[in-house]
Amino acid sequence: MKQMSHSTPGLMREIRNCRICADRFAATATHHAPRPVVWFRPGARVLIVGQAPGARVHASGRPFTDPSGDRLRDWMGIGTETFYDLSRVAIVPMAFCFPGYDAKGSDLPPPPVCATTWRARVLDLLGPMDLTLLVGGAAQRWHLGTRNVTQAVADWRAHAPAVFPLPHPSWRNTAWLKRNPWFGAELLPALRARVKEVL
């Protein structure tokens, strides 16, 4: 049996070399190969738990290098330099690879096998975090056991200041943001203040 590494470089190397989903991804409309995007280091104070990399992140190899990332950084009130500072921010999505598109061109959900294989080891290595952002339904289901994103985000005060549930910052959620003005008026100022305090 292969010995598993407990060191940061060893674990990161294992994840980068992971090919568990190779057949699954080859069968998608995108027919792509796995490319795990790994972005964490012990000592970080903020943990961002996203869904899974999108096509642009699959191409860049860097998390949130897309309009969703621009919106998330705006929500947090920080620039790219701070966002990509591994000593401050760890980004550990529910799946490390782009899951691909279905036949209609929609994002496929994060494969659960990724979280069951890697998540406990990564979080154990990172240790307790001052602030955790749960971005989207998959992250909230795993960490909070919730099933409704709007309800989880509306109940943010029950989890703050250590945890902030957030909707996905995708352009697809622009209508959601308009329907829920309290998000920008109440949650975001509290989130930005907490990010500033922690960093």
Buried (B, 14 or more C-beta within 10 A) or exposed (E): EEEEEEEBEEBBEBBBEBEBBEEBBEEBEBEBEBBBBBBBBEEBBBBBBBBBBBBBBBBBBBBBBBEBBEBBBEBBBBEEEBBBBEEBBBBBBBBBBBBBBEEEEEBBBBBEEBBEBBBEBBBEBBEEBBBBBBBBBBBBBBBBEBEEBEEBBBBBEEBBBEBBBBBBBBEEBEEBEEEBEEBEEEBBEBBBEBBEEBB
